[in-house]
Amino acid sequence: MKNLKNNVKMQEWKLQLVGFLFIIVGGFISCTQSTVNNAGTDNAKSINADVIVTNRSTLDFPVGSCGGFTSTGVRWTAPENMVVNITGGAWRARAGRQGLIFSMWVKNEPVIKNILIYGTSKSTYTFSRMIADQKSGITGEYDFVELVSQQGQDETFLKDISFEKGDEVYIKVEGGNFVGLNLSIGKYDLSKDFNIANNPNGAWAYGAVEVDNAGIPKLLLFDSKSYDYDISILPKGQPAWTSTTLSGRASLMKLDGVIPVTPEIRYDNGSNIYVEALVNGEWEGLYWSADHHIKYEWEYWTPLDSFENNSFELVINDQLLSENWTVVSHGEIDSDKIGKHYMVELLNNKMPVNVKVHTLLDGTPILQRWLEITNLSDKSIAINSIYPWVAKMMARADYREEYAGNIEHAFRLGNFTKKEHLHEGWFEWRTLTEGITEIGCQEGSCFDDPFFIIRNEIRGQYLIGALAWPTNWHMELECNEDFVYMARLADVLSFKIGPQSDTPLYVLAPNESTKSPAVHMGYVSGNLDDAVNAMHEHVRRSVIPSRNTDMAHLIQFSIPGDQGYSSSDFGDPSNFTEDEVKKRVDMAAAIGVELFTVDARWWDFHGDWTPSKTRFPNGIKPIADYVHSKGMLFGLYAEIERAGVGCKILNEYPEWQGPGDALKINDPEVAEYVEKEWRRIIEEYDIDLFRLDFNAFGTKQGAQTERDGFTENNYWRYYENFFAIVERLRKDYPNVIFQQCAIGGGRNDYATVSRFDESYLTDGLRIPRLFQVYSGQSLALPPEIFVTLIGADGCYSVGTSEDLNTYFRATFTLGTPFIFEGMTAKSLGEMNSAVKEGFLKYGKIYKEFIRPILPTCKTYHHAPVDRLNGVNTNPWFAMEYTNPTGTKGWATIAKIGGADSDEYIFKPRGLDQSKTYILTIDSSGMKIEIDGFSLVHNGILVRLDAIGHSELLMFEAK
């Protein structure tokens, strides 16, 4: 370790991305596998992520009125692979009479013929896949066609008919005594701009529509004579609507425009599928499949007219922009991210706003989604609210009654429920019932990060996700039970999550753009462990930054001046001096520490980031040099975003201070100052780790700024500037570890985690709370991210429930070890020999057994959190970690409450049952040879007599 610093300074971590090959064939875009070095690991990972694009053309029939026996049809030659939809309108039959007859031919061969659709007294009708006749020379297989007459809704839909390039298509609809047919094509409503005066037959134009080679439509009017058109002589290659029978009338209105071709995007992450498309001017989610099943068209969400199917929600200038979108462009874009980055660009036709829908696929079941919004007008506009991703889940309602024991409700929500400091990650489950459930944070500093898990009890699947956002947020879930869908009862859950503010979130000047917070979300088939490990793998690939492995997950020691032995009274740093710090440096080196941090209160005035002139007259550099001479890296703590009473910067610029003493980094001038100070600290004090804190409690809605006639909330621009600063610093100082510990674990959201190497678990450092917080937060984040500290105020030494061995096990087995000076001694000479031996013993276990597995381990939640219970419903803590192959791992078990028994049977879930293992029981030192099958099925009996006692089990295959 003596040469650690020099070795680290000579290395750079390189992210290697190998083997991206993109193949574009016809109307499809696919991505082959790619191999990368995972952040913090040396193991190459295979990235399997496809984006498949099908061109979609839409024909829309609104309700019309025409008497008698009427027939109408359309014929064209498919210019490319495409999907045609006839949706959204109603064909209504008179009571007791025959309904419509629908026929379709491809290359003059019938694909569907003479299907009767009756009136609204009948049930729903759906029709299965039709296979083209191979003998007739027609190739390919035609997708499911859906004809639906929703009971009580008078509506019929024809959905998703796929055609290949060159197919000659004729669709015919005819019927007797039905309320007729209006036609609109794509986004164009044929009833618009229709001149009744020029139509002798009243409000209807009876005739044909032709589209010339330039794409300009032409309406041909009929008189009241009979027309009998031969199908074979209809114009090929262009749409033509015509009457074909005696007294026939094709109910048409003026067509203004051309038939648009829009993309249907299928995001395929290798294990699940998510599909979106433009439907009637809305960018909609069509379905989500957790088991990689391409759904039938009748399983799409689109027919759920009672629900919004938009895949995002955007309110600008108090107007909901859900409709009137057109696709401008779409395709893959260059990215430094692992996997495949796809973008769909939309333009709103009512408000001059451009939205780019970004989606990142990394080969895990989790997708990452964010929006990029651009103001195209000549005036500023205000983003009032935004939900970057809106999704749905469905379950067959009748199955709830069919299952033994009866499942009363289909969906359960798990989320962090406490907003209080010291209770981060306080995960609990709740059952979702009929109606709307709203949760969120409006405290400014959010200890309930926007992470969630929704379990579909009927299908045994999980929607797991998080909003990458460190401050106020809002989540809304609408549960509708026994909803009639396709003549069956279904439970439908609609979900959306986004940032929250009482005033506009962001004011966009003309031509200004901004990016929304990202939503990381995936639909996972399996159990809770599968969902959590899928999220952990996603976080490792696509969230946490890449690291120099020589500087990752080091054993750390911290000495603050406001608590512990260095404080003459809690909060009083008068004993925090250079001599005291050097004593702890000697002690840290002797117990195997690899990184030494000078923590809070090395300054005199909060905001003046210079050493105290009385306590550190020689500055910080001599301490850094002394730490380096002992073979350790040197870290330094600061709250660079805050400034308190008496500091120089506020004396000069008092208007820079906002709620909670936070500087207004939304202001570019303030942001520039903060970045300059940050750089000075890194360079002047020769640091290897920067430990950033942010103790701005209770800022609520925060500060506001008047901008172009709007009152803009500062948070969005604050974090836009703050994160940009961190990104520049990371780039310019690649050999500095960036660690964040905001208000304990108050910023363990994905946006912050993505810019920092390590995150502090919590200030709730005592048992049982530490184990409860850890059990919850480790659902969202893999364990190597956490700097895990227990007993910051020396609670072991003052006689609370902590057992010394439990302290060591919690410190060295749950994440990156973080030793606090109050848990050691004032100096090496005063340290108890048993304590010193404990540090050396568990440090060795960590370095040799745990750390090599930690960055890639799978995590299994046994207790207190599991699929049924939250952090406060089980008196036991049990967590298991194994390498990806299940040949090596460990489990930490502790008693955290008043259990009925002192015995806990631990059954590993991540081991290979076909292997034989050497089991090490830490408390006794006993090693046992045991087969994996027995371990998994019979388990191991662990006896813990008292609250706070623990056990460490280690498994290694022979």
N, C-alpha and C positions, 0 to 999 in steps of 0.2 A: 504493500500500500504506500510505501514511501515515495514511489515514483508515479503515483496515481495522477496527480495533477499534471505533470509534464506529459504523461502519455495521453491524457484526455485532450490537452491543448493541441496535440498534433493530429488529432483524428477528426474526420467529418463523417457524419452519418449520411449515407446515400440511399435514397429510396429507389429501388430498381424495379422498373416496370417492363416486363418482357412479354412479347408474343401477342400483342393486340393485332388481330387480323379482321378487317371488316369486309363483309361480302354483301354486295347489293345485287339481288337477282329479281327482275320483274318488279313487283310491288312490295317486295319484302326486304327488310334490313335486318341482318343478324350479326351477332358478335361471337367470336370464338373465345376459347379459354385464354387466360392470361396468368402469368406467374409473377408474384410480387414478393418482396420482403415485407412482412407485417411490421407495423410500428412496434419497436421494442423487441422484435424477435428475429431469429435467423432462419426461421422455417418458411420456405416458399409456399405460397398458397395459390391454389388454382381458382381463378375467377371465372365463373360461369354466369354470364348475364347477357340476355338478348333483348332487343327491342324489335318487335315485328310490326310493320306498318301495312295496313290494308287500306286501299282507297275506298271511300264511301261516298255514294251519291244518294241524295234523299229526294223522294217524291212525297208531297204532303197533300192529303185530301181533307180540307175542312168540310163542315156540314153544308149541304146544298139542298135544293128543292127542285124536283122535276117529276112530272107525272108520267103515267103510261109505262110501256115497256121500253127500256132504254139500254143502250150498250155503248161502251166506250173502251178505248184501248190505246196502247202505246207500243211503238216498235223502234228499235235502234240496234246498231252494232256496237258492242262494248269496245271502247277504245283501249282499255287496259283492264288489269285485274281490279275489280271493284265490287262494292256491296251497295245494293239499292234498298232503300227503306221506303215503304209506304206507311206512314204513321200519322197519328195525332188527330184524325178526324173521325167522323161517324158515318156509317152507312146504316140507315134506319129503315126497317121494313114495316109495312102496315100490319096491324094485328091480324093474325089468322091467314095471312097470305105468304106466298113463297118469298124467300129472301133473295139474296144475291147469289149469282153463280160466278165463281172466279176460275179463270183458266190461265195457264202460262205455257208458252212454247219456247223452246230454244232450238234454233236451226230447224224450225218447222216440226219439231218433235214435241209431243206434250210432256211436260214435266209434272204439272198439276192440272187436273181437268175436272170441271163440273163439281166443285165443292159448294154445297149449299150453306148459306149463313142465314140463320133464322132471326126472328125478332127478339126483343129483350126478355121475353118470358123464358127463353131457353138458357141453358148453362153455357159455360165457356167451351169453345172448341179449339183444340190444337192439333196440328198435323205433323207427322214425322218426316224424316229425311227422305227425299226422293232421289233415286239413283238414275242417272241418264242411261239411255239404251246404248250400250257399247256397239251394237250391230249397226246402228245408224250413223256411226262415226262421231258421236258426241263423246268427248273425253272429259274426265274430271267428275267430281262428286259434288252435288249441290247441297249446301248447308240446310239446316233445319229452317223450315218456313213456319211462321207462327201466324195463325188467323185467330183473333180473339174477339169475341163479343162479350164484353164484361157485363155481367148480370146487373141490371139496374143503372147502367151507365150509357146504354145506347151507343157503344163505341166498338169499332172493329179496327184491328191493326194488321198490317202485313209487314213482317219484320225480317230484316237481314237476309236477303237473297244474294248469294255470291255468284258472280259471273266472271268468266275468264276472257282475256283479250280475244276479240274476234267473234265472240258469240253473238248471233243475231237473235234478239229477244223480242217477243211479242207478249204483252200482257193484256188480257181482255176481261172486262167486268160487265155483266149484263144481269138484268133482273126485271121482275114485273111488279107493278104497283108498289114501288118503294119510294121513299122520300129521297130525292136524288143526290147528285154527286157534284160537289165543288172541287176544283183542282187548284192547288198551288204547287209549285216546283221549287224545292229547296227553301230558301229564305223568302221567296217572293210570293206574296199573297195576291192571287189573281183578281180578288175583288177590288183591289186598289185602283184608282184612276179609271174605273170602267165608266164609259159614257153611255148611259141608258138611252139617250136621245138617238143615238146611231144604231140602236138595236130594235128593230120592229117587233121582236118577240118579248119585249119587256126587259126585266133585269138580268136576263140570261143571254149569253152569246152561244148559239148553237153552231158548232163548227169544229174545225180542226186547227191545231197549232203546228206550225212547221218552224224549224230553226235552220237558218242557212249556214253555210260553211264558216261565216264569220261569227257564228254564235248568236245572231240576232233573231229573236222569235218573231213569227208573223201569225196573226189570227185570221183565219178564213171563215167568214160568216156564211151561214146557211139561210135559205128561206124555209117555208113550211113544207116544201116538197119532200118526197122520200129519197133517200140516198142509200145506195147499197154498194159498199166498197169491198172489193176483193182483197183479202189479206195479202195475197201474193204480190199485189202491185203497190202496196204502201211504200213510201220512200224509205230506203235503207240508209242507216247511218245517222239519221236525225230523228228526234221525237216527233210523232204525229198522232194527234188525237182525232178520232173520227166516229161518226155514227154509222151503223152497219145494217140496220133493220128498218122495216116499214114504220114510218112515223117516228123514226128513231131520233133521239136528241142527245147529243153529248153536252153535258152541263158544264160549260167552261166560262171563265171570265178572262179579261185581258192579262196576258203574260208580259211582265216587264223584267227582262234579265235572262240569264242563262242558268242551266242546271249546274250548281257548284259541286265540285269533287273535293271532299275533305278527308283527312286521315283518321283511321281508327288505330289507336296505339295500344299495343299489347306489351306490357313490361313483364319480362320473364326473368326471375332471379334464380332459376334453376330448381327451386322447390315450391314457388308460388307464382301466381299470375295476377296481374292487375290490368284492367282494360279501361281506356277512356276514349271518347270521341265527341265530335261536335254534333249535337242533336237539336234541331230546331233553334239554332243560334245559341245554344247553351253548351259549354264545355263540361260534359257529364262523365261521372264514373259509371261504368256499365256493370262491372262485377269484380269481385275479388275471389280468388280460389286459393285456399291454403294447401291444397293437396295436388297442385299442378294439373288440375283438370280444366280443360277448355270447356266452358259452360255452354249448354244449349242456349239458343237465343231467347227461349221463353224463360230462362233463369236470370236474364238481365234485370238490372234495377230500373231500367228506363220506363217500363209500364207502370211504375209506382207513382201515378199522377198525384196522389195525396201528399207526396214528399218531394222536396227539392232534391234533384239529383246532381246539381252542380258540384264539381269536384273541388271548388274553392268558393269562398264568399268574400266579396269586396264591396265596401260602402265608401263612396267618394262624394263629397259635398252633400251628404245625407241621402244619396241615391244608391239603392242596391243595384249593382251592375251584374245581374244574373243572366240577362239575355242579350241578343243583338251582337254576338261575337262572330267574327270570321277568322279563319286560320290564314295568317300571312305567310308563315314558313314553319318548317319543322325539320329536325335532323340532329345528328350527333355533333357536339362541339368539343373542341380541344379542352382538356382539363388536366390538372395535376393530381386529381383525385384517383383513387384506386377504383377500377371498374369502368363503367360506361355512363357517360353524362349526356342526357338527351334533353332537348329543349323544343317546346311548342310555343310559337309566337302568335298571339291573338290580338285583334284590333276590335275595339268596340265601336259600333256604328251610330250610337246615340251620344256618347261622350268621347272626346278625343283622348283616349287612354289606350296605351299599348301595354299588354301583360305578357311576359315571357314565363312560361311554366317550366321550371327546371326540375328534373328528376335524375337522381343518382342511383345506379344499381351497382352493388359490389359483390354479388354472388351469394350473399346471405338472404334470408327471407325478408330483411328490412330494407325498405326504400327510403330515400331522403328526398324531400320535396320543399321547394321554396319558390316564391314569386318575385319577379323583377318588374316593377311598375314604372312606366315612363309617362310623363305629362306631355302630350302633343299639342296642347292648346297654347294660346298666347296670354293666358291668365293662370295664376296659381290655383291649385286645387288642394283639397284637404282629404287625407285618408282618415276617415272616421273609425272604421274597424276593418279588420282583415283576418280571415281564417284561411291560412295557406292550403289546408287540406281538409276536405269534408268527406267522410266515408260512411259506409253502412255495413251492418251485419244482419243476416236473416236466419231464422230457424223455423222449422215446421211446428206450428202451434199444437197440432193434434198429437204430436209425439209426446208432449208434456204429460198427457193423460195416459198414454199407452205404456210408458215405462213403469216398471214395478216401483212402488213407493211414491210415484207421482212427482214430477218436477213442476213446481208451481209456477216458476218464472224462468225464462230462458237465459237471462244475462246477469252476470255479476261484475261489478267494477271494483278494482283494487287501485288505491292511490295513496299518496302521502296526505295525512289528514290534519296534522298539527302545524300551525303557523308560528309556534313559539320557538325562540332560541333554545338550544340544547335538545330539541326533539326533531331534528332533521330526519327524513326518511321514515317517519312514523306511519308505516304502511298498514292499512286496514282494508278489509273487504266489505262490500255492501251489495244487497240485492237490488237490481233495478226493476221498478214496477212501472205500470202505465203512467205516462206523463213525461214531463221535462225535469231533468236533474241538472242543476248548475253548480259548479264548483270553481274555485279559482283563488287568486290572491290579489289584494289591493293594499298591501302593507308597504310596498316599495322594496323592502328587503324580504324575500320570500324563502322561508325555511321549508315550505312544501313545494319543492320543485315540480314543474308540470310534467310529471311522469305518470303513466297509467297502464293498467292491464285490464282488458275486458275479456271475460271468459264466456264463451258460448256453451252453455251447459248441455244443449241438445246435441251439438256436433262435436263437442270435445276439442274446441279450437280456441286460440287466444289471439286477440288483437293487442299487440304490445307497442308502446310508442312513447314519445316525449316531444315536447316543444322546446327547441333550443333557444331559451330566452331566460334571462336572469332576474327579471322583475315582474311587475303585475301582469297577470294572465287570466284567461277565462276559458272554461270548457263547458260545453253544453251537450247533453245527451237526451235525445227524445226517443222514448220507448213506446211503441204501439203494439199492443198485444191483440191477438185474434183479428188481425187485419186480413180482409179478403183479397187474396192475390192468386190469380189463375184458378179461381173457384176453390181454392184451399185456404185454410186459415194459416197465417204466418205471423210470427213475432218479428218485428222490424226495429232495428236500433240505428238511429242516425247519430253521427258523432262529428263534432267540430271543435277545434282548439286554436287559440290565437292570443296575441298580446292584448292588453286591456288598458283603456284610459278613458277618463270622463270628458276629456277634450280631444281634438284631433291628434292622432298618433304621429302624423308626419304631414307637413305642408310642402308640396312639390311645386317648385317654380317652373315656368315654361321650359320644356326640354330637359328638366331634371329627372333623374332616375334614382330609385332606391331598391334595395333587396329586403324582402321580408325575413323574419326569423324562419328557420327551417323546421319542418316536422319530420321526425324519424319514426317510421311506423311500418309494421309488418303483420301479416296474418299467418299464424303458425299453427300447423296441425301437430298434435302430440300432447305432452303434458307441460306443466309449469316449468320444469327444468329445461325442456326443449326450447320454450319461448325465451327464457332468460338467457340461455347460452347462445341462442341466435342473436339476441340483442348485444350480448357481450362481444361476440365475434364481429358484429357490425361496428360497434364502438372501437374495437381495436383496428379495424381496417379503415374506417371512414371518419372517425371523430378525433381520437387522441393523436397528437402529432408524433411523427417518427422521432426516435431518440438514439443517441449514442449509447450503445449497450454498456460501455464502460462506466457511464455516469448514471445508469438506471437502477433504481430500487436499492439504493445504498442505505446502510444502517446510519441513522442520523441522531444527533444530540442537539438539544436546544437549551439555551440559557436566556430567559427574559429577566428584565429588571423589576417587573411589577408583581411578581409572585415567586413562590419557592424560596430557597435559601438566600437568594440575592436581594430579596425585598425585606427591608426592616419592618414593614407592616404591609399587608396586602395592598398593592397599588403604589407603594412608596419605593422608588428606585435608588434611594440614597446609598445602599450597599452595593450597587451595581457598578463596579469599577474594573479597571484594566487588570489589576492583580487578581480579583475574584474570578474574572473570566479565564485567566491563564491557569488557575488552579483546576477549573473544570476541563480545560483543554487537556491537561495531563491525565486527568481521570478518564476522560472519554477515550483517549488513545489507548489506555491500559485495558479497557473493557471491549475493545474491538470495534469502536465507532469508525465510520468511513467519511462522515461529513459532519462538520461542526457549525452550528448556526448561532449567531448573536441575534437574539430575538428582540422583543419590544423594549423601548425606553432607553436606547443608547443616546438619545437626543435630549435637549432641554425643553424645546417648544415643539408641539405637534404641528408639523408642517415645515419646520426648519430642519431639513434632513442633513444636519451636521452634528458631529459628536459633541456631547456635553463637555464644556471647557473645564469643569471641575472634576468630573468622574473619568473622563478620557482625554486628559490634556495632550497626549501624544497622538490622538486621533485613532482611527480604526485600522489603518494600514499595518501598524506593528502587530496587532492581534491576528490579522489575516496572514501575515508572514509567519507568525508563531504556529498557527494552525497548519499551514503548509509544511513547516519544518517537521511536524509530527506525522507527515504522510497522509493527512486528511484534506478534504476539500473544505472550502470556507463559504458559509452562507450568511446573508444579512437580511433583516426584516425591515419593512417600511409600509406605511399606509400612504402611498404616493398620491392617491386620489382625494385625500382629505387635508384640511388645514384648520387648526384650532386657534383659540384666543392667544394673542401675544406673538404669533409668528410674523415674520417680515412680509411675506407675500400678501397677507390680509391687511396689514397696515397700509400697504400701497394700493391694493385693489380689493376693498371690502365687498364690492359688488360681485366678485367671483365666487363667493360662498353661497351654497344652497342649503336645503334641509339636510340635517344630520352632519353638518360641517363638510359635506361633499362639495368639491369644486365643480363648477359648471363646465364639464368637459365637452358638453354639446357646443360650446363656443369655441371656434377654431383657435382663437388666441390663447385661451386657457389650455386647450389640448396641446398646443405647441409648447407651452411652459412645462406642463407635466412631463411630456416626452423628453424635454431637455434635461430636467432634473433626474429623471429615471436613468438616462444615459450617463449623466455625471456620476451617480452613485455606483453604477456598474464599473465604470472605468477607474474612478478615483480610488475605490476601496478594493479593487482586484478580487472581485467576488466570483464564486463558481455557482452559487445558487442565490436567486432573489426570491425571498418569501414575502408575498404580497397579502396584506390584510385590508379589510374594508368594513369598519364597524359603524356604518351609517344606519342606525336603527330607526324604524318607524317613520320613514320618509313618505309613506302613503303615496299620494299621487305625484309627489315630487314638485320640482320647479316647472314653470311654464314660460314660454317666450311668445310675444306678439310678433306674428310674421304674416305680412301681406293680407291683413284683415282677418286672420285666423289666430286663435289662441292655441299654440302648439305645445303639447306635452314634451318635456325635454328628454325623456328616457330613451327614445329610439335613436336620436342623434347622439346622445351621450355614449351609448354602447357602440354605435357605429364608429365614433371617433376612438373610443377606448380600445376596442378590438383591433382597429387599424394600427394603433400604437404598438400593441403587443406583437402583432404580426411583423411589423418592421423591426422591432427589437429582436425577435427570434431569428430573423434573417441575418441581422447584423452581428449578433452575438450567439453563434451556434453552439458554443461551448459553455453557455450559462444555462443552468436548470431553472426553469420558471415554475414556482410553486405558489398556489393560491390557497388562502385560509380565511376567506371572507367571513367574518362573524362566526367563526367555527366552520360549519358546513353550509353557509348561506348562499354559496354560489356553485353548487355542484350540479348545475344544469349543463346541457350538452354544448351550448354556445361558449361558456367559459372553459369547460373542460377541453374543448377543441383547441384552445390557445395556450394551455398550460400543461406542463409535464406531469404534475402531481397535484392532488387536491386533498385538503385536510378533511377528515371525516366529520368531526364535530367537536364542540367545546363541552358536550355532555359526556365527560370522561370517566364517569364512575359506573360500576356494575350495580344494577343490571342495565342501566340506560345505554351504555356504550354498545352492549351486545344487541339491544333492540334496535338502535339506530343503524348499526352495521347490517343487521339482518334485512332491514328495509332498503337502505341505500344500495346494497350489493345486488338488488334486483335490477337496478338501472345501470350500474357501472361495475366493470370487472375489478377484482380485488387489488390488482397491482397499482391502480390509480390512487388508492387511498394511502395517505400518510396517517398511520393509526397510532394515536397517543392515548394512554390511559394514565390517570392520576396526575394531571398537570399541577394541581395545587398540593401535591404531596399527600393525597388522601390515603394511600397505603400506610404511610407513617403515622397518621392520626387515628388509625384504628377503625375504619369503616369495613364494609364486608369483603373487601378485596383480599384474596389469598395471594401470597407472594408468587407461587407458581402460576396462578391464573394471570397475574400481571405479566409474567414472562410470556405465557402462551398467547395472550391477547396482543401483546406487543410484536411478537416475532412470527405469528402464523396467520394473521388476518390481512396483511398487506405490507407496505413498506414500513419497517420499524422506525419509530420516532421516540427517543428516550428523552424524558424531561429531567432537568437537573434536580428537581424536588423528589424524584424517585431514586436518587443515588446517594449522594452525601456532599458535604461542603468541600471535601478534598479527597484525593486518593487515599491518604493515610487514615482518614476517618471512615472509609467505606467498610462495611461489614464483609468479611471474607465470603460468607455464603451468598451475599448479594453479588459480589464480584464474580464468583464462580457461576452463578445463575446467568449473568449476562454473557459470559464466555461460552457456557454450554449451549444456550439457546441461539446465540449468535452463530455458532458453528452449525447447528441444525438448520438455521435459516440460510446460511451461505451455501451449504453443501447439498441440502435436500429440498428446501422450499423454493429458494430464489430461481433455480434453473427451470422450475415448472411454472412459477407464478405468472409470467407474461402470456402464457398460452393455456393456462389451466381451464378446465370446465368446472363450473360451480354448481353445487347442489344444496338447495335449501331444505333442511329437514325440520328445523324448529328455531325460533317460534313461528316464523313465516312458513306457510306451505299453501297448498291450493285452497284450503278452507279457512286458515287462521291468519290473523295479523300479528303484529309485534307484541301485543299485550294480552294474548289469550293462551299462552303456553308457558309453563314455568321452566322450560328447558331451552337452551341454545345448542344447536348442532348444525355445523356447516362442514361440507365435504368438498375437497378439491382434488382433481385428478388430471394427469396429463392427457392429451387428446386420445391416446391409445388405451387408456385405462390400466396401464401397467404399473403406475406409480402415483401415489397420492397421500393425502393426509386428511384428518378430520379433527376439528376442535369442538369439544363438548363442554358445556358449563351448566350449572344449576343456577337459574336466575329468579326463582320464585318458590313459593311454598307448595311444592309438589306433594301428592298423596303418597308417593313412594320415593325412596332414595335410589331406585334402580331405573336405568334407561337402556333400552335395547336399541343399539345403533346398527342399522342395516345399510351398508354402502350401496350406492346406486350407479356409480361410475366405473366400477371395476369389471374386468374381463372374467366372466364366470368360468372360462375354460382354463385359466391360469392357476398356478399355485403361488401363494404369496408368503412373504415373511412379514408378519405383523409385529410391530414394535409398540408396546404399551409404555408410554412415557413415565407415568407415575411410579411404576415398578421396575422399569428397565427391561422387562421380560420381552423376549423375542419368540414368536410362535410361528410354526409353519402350518398353513391352513389353505384349503382349496377355495377358489373364488366362489364356487357354487354355494358352499356352506356360509361363507361370509355374507353373500348377498341375501340368501334366503333365511338363514337362521340368525344372523347378526351377532353382535358382541355385547355382552352385558357390561355396562359401565355403572359403577356405584359411586355416588357422590353424596356425602352425608349432610353438607351444609350449603346454604346459599353462598355463591361466590366461589365454590370449589369447581375444579375443572379436570379434564383429561385431554391428552393429545395422543392420537393414534396415527401411526405411519404404516403405509402399505407399499411393498415393493415386490414385483413378480420375480420369481426365480429365473 
